[in-house]
Amino acid sequence: MRLIPVAAAALFLSAGSALAQSSGPGVAVGATAGTAGLGLEVQVKVGPIFTLRGSIDRLTHSADESYDGVDYNADLAFDTVGGFLDLHPLANGLLISGGAYVGDRDIGLAATPTGPVEIGGQTFTPSQVGTLNGAIKLRDVAPFVGVGWDDTFYRRGRWGFRAIAGVAWSDKPEVSLTSTGGSLSNDAAFQARLRDESQQITDETEGYGLFPIVQLGLNYKF
C-alpha cells in the first residue's frame, strides 16, 4: 500500500513541474484560417493560465444573393483586428476565450434588373430602376466568446497548434440602397420606396448579427 502515496507524490511533483514550466513568460506569432478569414496573431503569456492574444483578419467573398425578390451580386469584405483573453483552466491546451473583433464589416450589393421588380411594395420596370447599389453594414464592434485548444505554451517544442470555435455577435445591420441610371432614380417618391426596400432587407438580414467563428492556426513560440 506504500506505493499509493509514493505514486501520488510522484504525480504531484510531475504536475507541479509541468505547471512551473508553463508559467514562465512567452511570446508567439501565428497564422490562422477560418470563417473570420485569413489572419495573423500575436500571443503573450501573462501567467500559468492566461494568454493575451491580438489578431488581424481579412475575409472576402462574392456570391449571388436574393433579397425581397431582387437578385444581387454581393461582395463581402471584412477587415478586422481582434483582442482576446484566453483562459487555460487546466494549465494545458484547453481554453476558454473572450474578446471582440473591431473593424469594417460590409457587404456591397449591386443589381441591374432585366424584368419588372418590386421595390418597397410597388412594381417598377428596369428602365425606371436602372442599377441598384447598396450596402449591408454590420456594427464595427463584435464581442466574441469561444472554446478550443492551443498548446503553444504548454509543450516543449517551438511550434503549437490552435483550434477554436465560437460566435461573434452584434446588433442587426444597417442597409442602404441607391439607384443610378433609371428614369426614376432622382424621383423623391421612388427614393422613399428605396428606403422601404432597405428596411425590408434589414429585416431579412437580421440574423447576420450572429457570426460563427471556426478557426485553425499554427503558432511559433520564441
MIDOSE-1310 file (N, C-alpha, C; in nm, 2 decimals, decimal comma, always signed):
residues 222
mrli	+0,08/-0,12/+0,00/+0,00/+0,00/+0,00/+0,09/+0,13/+0,00; +0,21/+0,11/+0,03/+0,30/+0,23/+0,03/+0,32/+0,28/-0,11; +0,29/+0,20/-0,21/+0,30/+0,25/-0,35/+0,21/+0,36/-0,38; +0,09/+0,37/-0,31/-0,01/+0,47/-0,34/+0,04/+0,61/-0,31
pvaa	+0,09/+0,63/-0,18/+0,14/+0,77/-0,15/+0,26/+0,80/-0,24; +0,34/+0,70/-0,26/+0,46/+0,73/-0,35/+0,42/+0,77/-0,49; +0,32/+0,70/-0,54/+0,27/+0,74/-0,68/+0,20/+0,87/-0,68; +0,13/+0,90/-0,57/+0,06/+1,03/-0,56/+0,16/+1,14/-0,55
aalf	+0,27/+1,12/-0,47/+0,37/+1,22/-0,46/+0,44/+1,25/-0,59; +0,47/+1,14/-0,67/+0,53/+1,15/-0,80/+0,44/+1,22/-0,89; +0,31/+1,19/-0,89/+0,22/+1,26/-0,98/+0,21/+1,41/-0,94; +0,21/+1,44/-0,81/+0,20/+1,58/-0,77/+0,33/+1,66/-0,82
lsag	+0,44/+1,60/-0,80/+0,57/+1,66/-0,84/+0,57/+1,68/-0,99; +0,52/+1,58/-1,06/+0,52/+1,59/-1,21/+0,43/+1,70/-1,25; +0,31/+1,71/-1,19/+0,22/+1,82/-1,23/+0,27/+1,96/-1,19; +0,34/+1,96/-1,07/+0,40/+2,09/-1,03/+0,51/+2,13/-1,12
sala	+0,59/+2,04/-1,17/+0,70/+2,07/-1,26/+0,64/+2,12/-1,40; +0,53/+2,05/-1,45/+0,47/+2,10/-1,57/+0,41/+2,24/-1,56; +0,35/+2,26/-1,44/+0,29/+2,40/-1,42/+0,40/+2,50/-1,41; +0,51/+2,47/-1,35/+0,62/+2,57/-1,34/+0,68/+2,59/-1,47
qssg	+0,69/+2,49/-1,56/+0,74/+2,51/-1,69/+0,66/+2,60/-1,77; +0,52/+2,58/-1,76/+0,43/+2,66/-1,84/+0,40/+2,80/-1,79; +0,45/+2,83/-1,66/+0,41/+2,95/-1,60/+0,50/+3,07/-1,64; +0,62/+3,04/-1,71/+0,71/+3,15/-1,74/+0,65/+3,23/-1,86
pgva	+0,71/+3,35/-1,88/+0,66/+3,44/-1,99/+0,69/+3,38/-2,12; +0,62/+3,42/-2,22/+0,64/+3,38/-2,36/+0,57/+3,46/-2,46; +0,62/+3,46/-2,58/+0,56/+3,53/-2,69/+0,55/+3,44/-2,81; +0,44/+3,44/-2,88/+0,43/+3,36/-3,00/+0,36/+3,43/-3,11
vgat	+0,39/+3,40/-3,24/+0,32/+3,45/-3,35/+0,27/+3,34/-3,43; +0,16/+3,36/-3,51/+0,10/+3,25/-3,58/+0,02/+3,30/-3,69; -0,03/+3,20/-3,77/-0,12/+3,23/-3,89/-0,24/+3,15/-3,87; -0,36/+3,20/-3,91/-0,48/+3,13/-3,89/-0,56/+3,14/-4,02
agta	-0,66/+3,04/-4,03/-0,75/+3,04/-4,14/-0,89/+2,99/-4,08; -1,00/+3,05/-4,13/-1,13/+3,00/-4,09/-1,24/+3,09/-4,13; -1,35/+3,09/-4,07/-1,46/+3,17/-4,11/-1,44/+3,32/-4,09; -1,34/+3,36/-4,01/-1,31/+3,50/-4,00/-1,21/+3,55/-4,10
glgl	-1,17/+3,45/-4,19/-1,08/+3,48/-4,30/-0,94/+3,43/-4,27; -0,84/+3,49/-4,34/-0,70/+3,46/-4,32/-0,64/+3,57/-4,22; -0,56/+3,52/-4,13/-0,52/+3,62/-4,03/-0,38/+3,59/-3,97; -0,33/+3,69/-3,90/-0,20/+3,68/-3,83/-0,23/+3,71/-3,68
evqv	-0,16/+3,64/-3,59/-0,18/+3,66/-3,45/-0,05/+3,68/-3,38; -0,06/+3,75/-3,26/+0,05/+3,76/-3,17/-0,01/+3,72/-3,03; +0,06/+3,63/-2,96/+0,02/+3,59/-2,83/+0,12/+3,62/-2,72; +0,08/+3,67/-2,61/+0,17/+3,69/-2,49/+0,12/+3,62/-2,37
kvgp	+0,20/+3,53/-2,32/+0,16/+3,46/-2,20/+0,18/+3,54/-2,08; +0,08/+3,56/-1,99/+0,09/+3,65/-1,88/+0,07/+3,58/-1,75; +0,07/+3,45/-1,75/+0,06/+3,37/-1,62/+0,04/+3,22/-1,66; +0,03/+3,14/-1,55/+0,02/+3,00/-1,58/-0,10/+2,96/-1,66
iftl	-0,21/+3,04/-1,65/-0,34/+3,00/-1,72/-0,39/+3,11/-1,81; -0,32/+3,23/-1,82/-0,38/+3,34/-1,90/-0,29/+3,37/-2,02; -0,35/+3,40/-2,13/-0,28/+3,44/-2,25/-0,35/+3,56/-2,32; -0,28/+3,67/-2,35/-0,34/+3,78/-2,42/-0,31/+3,75/-2,57
rgsi	-0,41/+3,78/-2,66/-0,40/+3,75/-2,80/-0,45/+3,86/-2,88; -0,38/+3,90/-2,98/-0,42/+4,00/-3,08/-0,42/+3,95/-3,22; -0,51/+3,99/-3,30/-0,52/+3,93/-3,44/-0,56/+4,04/-3,54; -0,52/+4,01/-3,66/-0,56/+4,09/-3,78/-0,61/+3,99/-3,88
drlt	-0,74/+4,01/-3,93/-0,80/+3,91/-4,02/-0,86/+3,98/-4,14; -0,86/+3,92/-4,25/-0,93/+3,97/-4,37/-1,01/+3,86/-4,43; -1,14/+3,89/-4,46/-1,23/+3,79/-4,52/-1,29/+3,86/-4,64; -1,28/+3,79/-4,76/-1,35/+3,84/-4,88/-1,43/+3,73/-4,94
hsad	-1,54/+3,76/-5,00/-1,62/+3,66/-5,06/-1,73/+3,72/-5,15; -1,75/+3,66/-5,27/-1,85/+3,71/-5,36/-1,96/+3,60/-5,38; -2,08/+3,64/-5,39/-2,19/+3,54/-5,42/-2,31/+3,61/-5,47; -2,40/+3,53/-5,53/-2,53/+3,59/-5,58/-2,63/+3,57/-5,46
esyd	-2,70/+3,68/-5,43/-2,80/+3,67/-5,32/-2,93/+3,74/-5,37; -3,04/+3,68/-5,31/-3,17/+3,74/-5,35/-3,23/+3,80/-5,22; -3,27/+3,93/-5,23/-3,33/+3,99/-5,11/-3,47/+4,05/-5,16; -3,57/+4,01/-5,10/-3,71/+4,06/-5,13/-3,74/+4,05/-5,28
gvdy	-3,69/+3,94/-5,34/-3,72/+3,91/-5,48/-3,63/+3,97/-5,58; -3,53/+4,05/-5,54/-3,43/+4,11/-5,63/-3,30/+4,04/-5,62; -3,24/+4,00/-5,73/-3,12/+3,93/-5,74/-3,00/+4,02/-5,74; -2,91/+4,01/-5,64/-2,80/+4,10/-5,63/-2,67/+4,02/-5,64
nadl	-2,56/+4,09/-5,69/-2,43/+4,04/-5,67/-2,38/+4,10/-5,54; -2,34/+4,01/-5,44/-2,30/+4,05/-5,31/-2,15/+4,03/-5,29; -2,08/+4,13/-5,25/-1,94/+4,13/-5,23/-1,91/+4,15/-5,08; -1,86/+4,05/-5,01/-1,84/+4,07/-4,87/-1,69/+4,10/-4,85
afdt	-1,67/+4,20/-4,76/-1,53/+4,24/-4,72/-1,53/+4,27/-4,57; -1,46/+4,19/-4,50/-1,44/+4,21/-4,35/-1,29/+4,23/-4,33; -1,26/+4,35/-4,27/-1,12/+4,38/-4,23/-1,13/+4,41/-4,08; -1,08/+4,32/-4,00/-1,09/+4,34/-3,86/-0,96/+4,32/-3,78
vggf	-0,95/+4,38/-3,67/-0,85/+4,35/-3,57/-0,92/+4,29/-3,44; -0,86/+4,21/-3,37/-0,92/+4,15/-3,25/-0,83/+4,15/-3,13; -0,89/+4,16/-3,02/-0,82/+4,15/-2,89/-0,90/+4,05/-2,80; -0,82/+3,95/-2,74/-0,88/+3,84/-2,67/-0,80/+3,81/-2,55
ldlh	-0,87/+3,75/-2,45/-0,81/+3,69/-2,33/-0,84/+3,54/-2,33; -0,74/+3,46/-2,34/-0,76/+3,31/-2,34/-0,73/+3,26/-2,20; -0,83/+3,19/-2,14/-0,81/+3,12/-2,01/-0,79/+2,97/-2,03; -0,68/+2,92/-1,98/-0,65/+2,78/-1,98/-0,67/+2,72/-1,84
plan	-0,79/+2,68/-1,81/-0,83/+2,65/-1,67/-0,75/+2,53/-1,61; -0,70/+2,44/-1,70/-0,63/+2,32/-1,65/-0,48/+2,33/-1,68; -0,44/+2,45/-1,71/-0,29/+2,48/-1,74/-0,25/+2,38/-1,85; -0,33/+2,36/-1,95/-0,29/+2,28/-2,07/-0,35/+2,35/-2,19
glli	-0,36/+2,28/-2,30/-0,41/+2,35/-2,42/-0,56/+2,39/-2,42; -0,64/+2,33/-2,34/-0,78/+2,36/-2,34/-0,80/+2,51/-2,30; -0,88/+2,58/-2,37/-0,90/+2,72/-2,35/-1,05/+2,76/-2,36; -1,08/+2,87/-2,28/-1,20/+2,95/-2,30/-1,16/+3,09/-2,33
sgga	-1,22/+3,14/-2,44/-1,17/+3,27/-2,49/-1,28/+3,37/-2,50; -1,25/+3,50/-2,46/-1,34/+3,61/-2,47/-1,27/+3,73/-2,52; -1,34/+3,81/-2,60/-1,28/+3,94/-2,65/-1,38/+4,00/-2,75; -1,32/+4,06/-2,86/-1,40/+4,13/-2,96/-1,32/+4,15/-3,09
yvgd	-1,40/+4,15/-3,20/-1,35/+4,19/-3,33/-1,39/+4,34/-3,35; -1,30/+4,42/-3,41/-1,33/+4,56/-3,44/-1,28/+4,59/-3,58; -1,37/+4,66/-3,65/-1,33/+4,70/-3,79/-1,45/+4,70/-3,88; -1,41/+4,72/-4,01/-1,51/+4,73/-4,12/-1,56/+4,59/-4,16
rdig	-1,70/+4,58/-4,15/-1,76/+4,45/-4,19/-1,88/+4,49/-4,28; -1,85/+4,49/-4,41/-1,95/+4,54/-4,51/-1,98/+4,44/-4,61; -2,10/+4,44/-4,66/-2,14/+4,36/-4,78/-2,20/+4,45/-4,88; -2,13/+4,46/-5,00/-2,17/+4,55/-5,11/-2,27/+4,48/-5,19
laat	-2,38/+4,55/-5,24/-2,48/+4,49/-5,32/-2,49/+4,57/-5,45; -2,51/+4,49/-5,56/-2,53/+4,55/-5,70/-2,63/+4,47/-5,77; -2,73/+4,53/-5,84/-2,83/+4,46/-5,92/-2,87/+4,55/-6,04; -2,88/+4,49/-6,15/-2,94/+4,55/-6,27/-3,05/+4,47/-6,32
ptgp	-3,18/+4,50/-6,28/-3,29/+4,42/-6,32/-3,31/+4,41/-6,47; -3,35/+4,29/-6,51/-3,38/+4,27/-6,65/-3,53/+4,25/-6,68; -3,61/+4,26/-6,57/-3,75/+4,25/-6,58/-3,81/+4,33/-6,47; -3,95/+4,34/-6,46/-4,01/+4,41/-6,36/-3,98/+4,36/-6,22
veig	-3,95/+4,45/-6,13/-3,92/+4,41/-5,99/-4,00/+4,49/-5,89; -4,02/+4,44/-5,77/-4,09/+4,51/-5,67/-4,00/+4,57/-5,58; -4,01/+4,70/-5,56/-3,93/+4,79/-5,48/-4,02/+4,86/-5,38; -4,00/+4,82/-5,25/-4,08/+4,89/-5,15/-4,23/+4,87/-5,16
gqtf	-4,27/+4,75/-5,21/-4,41/+4,72/-5,23/-4,47/+4,76/-5,35; -4,40/+4,82/-5,45/-4,45/+4,87/-5,57/-4,36/+4,81/-5,69; -4,43/+4,78/-5,80/-4,36/+4,72/-5,91/-4,30/+4,83/-6,01; -4,18/+4,81/-6,05/-4,11/+4,91/-6,14/-4,05/+4,83/-6,25
tpsq	-4,03/+4,90/-6,37/-3,97/+4,84/-6,49/-3,81/+4,86/-6,48; -3,74/+4,78/-6,55/-3,59/+4,80/-6,55/-3,55/+4,94/-6,59; -3,62/+5,00/-6,68/-3,58/+5,14/-6,72/-3,60/+5,24/-6,62; -3,70/+5,22/-6,53/-3,73/+5,31/-6,42/-3,63/+5,29/-6,31
vgtl	-3,59/+5,16/-6,29/-3,50/+5,13/-6,17/-3,35/+5,17/-6,20; -3,31/+5,13/-6,33/-3,17/+5,14/-6,36/-3,08/+5,04/-6,28; -2,98/+5,08/-6,22/-2,89/+4,99/-6,14/-2,91/+5,02/-5,99; -2,93/+4,92/-5,92/-2,94/+4,93/-5,77/-2,80/+4,90/-5,71
ngai	-2,76/+4,99/-5,62/-2,64/+4,97/-5,54/-2,67/+4,99/-5,40; -2,61/+4,91/-5,32/-2,64/+4,91/-5,17/-2,53/+4,86/-5,09; -2,55/+4,86/-4,96/-2,45/+4,81/-4,86/-2,52/+4,76/-4,74; -2,48/+4,65/-4,70/-2,52/+4,59/-4,57/-2,40/+4,61/-4,47
klrd	-2,42/+4,70/-4,38/-2,31/+4,73/-4,29/-2,34/+4,68/-4,15; -2,25/+4,58/-4,11/-2,26/+4,53/-3,97/-2,19/+4,62/-3,87; -2,22/+4,62/-3,75/-2,16/+4,70/-3,65/-2,01/+4,68/-3,64; -1,94/+4,79/-3,61/-1,79/+4,78/-3,62/-1,73/+4,70/-3,50
vapf	-1,81/+4,68/-3,39/-1,76/+4,60/-3,28/-1,84/+4,48/-3,26; -1,78/+4,36/-3,26/-1,85/+4,24/-3,24/-1,78/+4,16/-3,13; -1,85/+4,15/-3,01/-1,79/+4,07/-2,90/-1,79/+3,92/-2,94; -1,70/+3,85/-2,88/-1,67/+3,71/-2,91/-1,65/+3,63/-2,79
vgvg	-1,71/+3,50/-2,79/-1,68/+3,40/-2,69/-1,66/+3,27/-2,76; -1,57/+3,19/-2,71/-1,54/+3,06/-2,78/-1,46/+2,97/-2,69; -1,45/+2,84/-2,73/-1,37/+2,74/-2,66/-1,28/+2,67/-2,77; -1,17/+2,61/-2,72/-1,09/+2,55/-2,81/-0,96/+2,49/-2,75
wddt	-0,86/+2,48/-2,83/-0,73/+2,41/-2,79/-0,62/+2,49/-2,85; -0,52/+2,52/-2,76/-0,40/+2,59/-2,81/-0,29/+2,54/-2,71; -0,20/+2,46/-2,76/-0,09/+2,41/-2,68/+0,04/+2,48/-2,70; +0,04/+2,60/-2,75/+0,17/+2,67/-2,78/+0,26/+2,68/-2,66
fyrr	+0,20/+2,72/-2,55/+0,28/+2,75/-2,43/+0,28/+2,63/-2,33; +0,23/+2,52/-2,38/+0,22/+2,40/-2,29/+0,28/+2,28/-2,35; +0,38/+2,30/-2,43/+0,46/+2,19/-2,49/+0,61/+2,24/-2,50; +0,70/+2,15/-2,51/+0,84/+2,18/-2,51/+0,89/+2,24/-2,64
grwg	+0,83/+2,20/-2,75/+0,87/+2,25/-2,88/+0,84/+2,39/-2,91; +0,89/+2,44/-3,02/+0,86/+2,58/-3,06/+0,72/+2,60/-3,13; +0,67/+2,49/-3,19/+0,55/+2,50/-3,26/+0,43/+2,46/-3,18; +0,32/+2,53/-3,20/+0,19/+2,50/-3,13/+0,08/+2,49/-3,23
frai	-0,02/+2,42/-3,20/-0,14/+2,40/-3,28/-0,26/+2,47/-3,21; -0,35/+2,53/-3,29/-0,46/+2,61/-3,24/-0,59/+2,57/-3,31; -0,69/+2,55/-3,24/-0,83/+2,52/-3,30/-0,93/+2,59/-3,20; -1,02/+2,66/-3,26/-1,12/+2,73/-3,17/-1,25/+2,74/-3,25
agva	-1,36/+2,74/-3,17/-1,50/+2,75/-3,22/-1,57/+2,84/-3,13; -1,65/+2,93/-3,18/-1,73/+3,02/-3,10/-1,82/+3,11/-3,19; -1,86/+3,22/-3,13/-1,95/+3,31/-3,21/-1,92/+3,45/-3,18; -1,93/+3,54/-3,28/-1,92/+3,68/-3,26/-2,06/+3,74/-3,29
wsdk	-2,10/+3,84/-3,22/-2,23/+3,90/-3,25/-2,23/+4,05/-3,24; -2,34/+4,10/-3,30/-2,36/+4,25/-3,30/-2,50/+4,28/-3,32; -2,54/+4,41/-3,31/-2,68/+4,44/-3,34/-2,71/+4,42/-3,49; -2,84/+4,43/-3,53/-2,87/+4,40/-3,66/-2,81/+4,50/-3,76
pevs	-2,78/+4,46/-3,88/-2,71/+4,55/-3,97/-2,79/+4,67/-4,02; -2,71/+4,77/-4,07/-2,78/+4,88/-4,14/-2,77/+4,86/-4,29; -2,88/+4,89/-4,36/-2,89/+4,86/-4,50/-2,92/+4,99/-4,57; -2,86/+5,02/-4,68/-2,89/+5,14/-4,76/-2,89/+5,10/-4,91
ltst	-2,98/+5,16/-4,99/-2,99/+5,13/-5,13/-3,00/+5,27/-5,20; -2,94/+5,27/-5,32/-2,95/+5,38/-5,41/-2,97/+5,33/-5,55; -3,02/+5,42/-5,64/-3,04/+5,39/-5,78/-2,97/+5,49/-5,87; -2,91/+5,44/-5,98/-2,85/+5,52/-6,08/-2,89/+5,48/-6,22
ggsl	-2,90/+5,57/-6,31/-2,93/+5,54/-6,45/-3,07/+5,50/-6,48; -3,16/+5,52/-6,39/-3,30/+5,49/-6,41/-3,38/+5,62/-6,43; -3,49/+5,61/-6,50/-3,58/+5,73/-6,52/-3,63/+5,78/-6,39; -3,64/+5,70/-6,29/-3,69/+5,74/-6,16/-3,58/+5,75/-6,05
snda	-3,46/+5,74/-6,09/-3,35/+5,74/-5,99/-3,35/+5,86/-5,90; -3,39/+5,98/-5,95/-3,39/+6,10/-5,87/-3,53/+6,14/-5,83; -3,62/+6,05/-5,85/-3,76/+6,08/-5,81/-3,78/+6,06/-5,66; -3,84/+6,16/-5,59/-3,85/+6,16/-5,44/-3,94/+6,04/-5,40
afqa	-4,05/+6,02/-5,47/-4,13/+5,91/-5,43/-4,06/+5,77/-5,45; -3,98/+5,76/-5,55/-3,91/+5,63/-5,57/-3,80/+5,62/-5,47; -3,74/+5,72/-5,43/-3,64/+5,71/-5,32/-3,70/+5,67/-5,19; -3,82/+5,72/-5,17/-3,89/+5,67/-5,05/-3,92/+5,52/-5,05
rlrd	-3,95/+5,47/-5,18/-3,96/+5,32/-5,19/-3,83/+5,25/-5,17; -3,72/+5,31/-5,21/-3,59/+5,25/-5,18/-3,57/+5,24/-5,03; -3,61/+5,34/-4,96/-3,59/+5,34/-4,81/-3,67/+5,23/-4,75; -3,80/+5,21/-4,80/-3,88/+5,10/-4,76/-3,82/+4,96/-4,79
esqq	-3,76/+4,96/-4,91/-3,69/+4,83/-4,95/-3,57/+4,80/-4,86; -3,50/+4,91/-4,83/-3,38/+4,89/-4,74/-3,43/+4,83/-4,60; -3,54/+4,88/-4,55/-3,59/+4,83/-4,43/-3,63/+4,68/-4,44; -3,69/+4,64/-4,55/-3,72/+4,50/-4,57/-3,60/+4,41/-4,58
itde	-3,49/+4,46/-4,64/-3,37/+4,39/-4,65/-3,31/+4,38/-4,51; -3,32/+4,49/-4,43/-3,27/+4,48/-4,29/-3,34/+4,37/-4,21; -3,47/+4,36/-4,23/-3,54/+4,25/-4,16/-3,49/+4,11/-4,20; -3,46/+4,10/-4,33/-3,42/+3,97/-4,38/-3,28/+3,93/-4,34
tegy	-3,20/+4,03/-4,31/-3,06/+4,01/-4,28/-3,03/+4,02/-4,13; -3,14/+4,02/-4,05/-3,12/+4,04/-3,90/-3,03/+3,93/-3,84; -3,04/+3,81/-3,90/-2,96/+3,70/-3,85/-2,81/+3,72/-3,87; -2,77/+3,81/-3,96/-2,63/+3,83/-3,99/-2,56/+3,88/-3,86
glfp	-2,63/+3,93/-3,76/-2,56/+3,98/-3,64/-2,49/+3,87/-3,56; -2,53/+3,74/-3,59/-2,46/+3,63/-3,53/-2,36/+3,57/-3,63; -2,23/+3,57/-3,60/-2,14/+3,52/-3,70/-2,06/+3,41/-3,64; -2,07/+3,28/-3,69/-1,99/+3,17/-3,63/-1,85/+3,18/-3,66
ivql	-1,76/+3,15/-3,56/-1,62/+3,16/-3,58/-1,56/+3,02/-3,56; -1,50/+2,96/-3,66/-1,43/+2,84/-3,66/-1,29/+2,86/-3,72; -1,19/+2,83/-3,64/-1,06/+2,87/-3,68/-0,95/+2,77/-3,65; -0,86/+2,75/-3,74/-0,74/+2,67/-3,72/-0,61/+2,75/-3,73
glny	-0,51/+2,72/-3,66/-0,39/+2,80/-3,67/-0,26/+2,73/-3,63; -0,15/+2,78/-3,67/-0,02/+2,73/-3,63/+0,06/+2,84/-3,58; +0,12/+2,82/-3,46/+0,20/+2,92/-3,39/+0,35/+2,88/-3,37; +0,43/+2,98/-3,37/+0,57/+2,96/-3,34/+0,61/+3,04/-3,21
kf	+0,66/+2,97/-3,11/+0,69/+3,04/-2,98/+0,84/+3,08/-2,98; +0,86/+3,20/-2,93/+1,00/+3,25/-2,91/+1,06/+3,22/-2,77
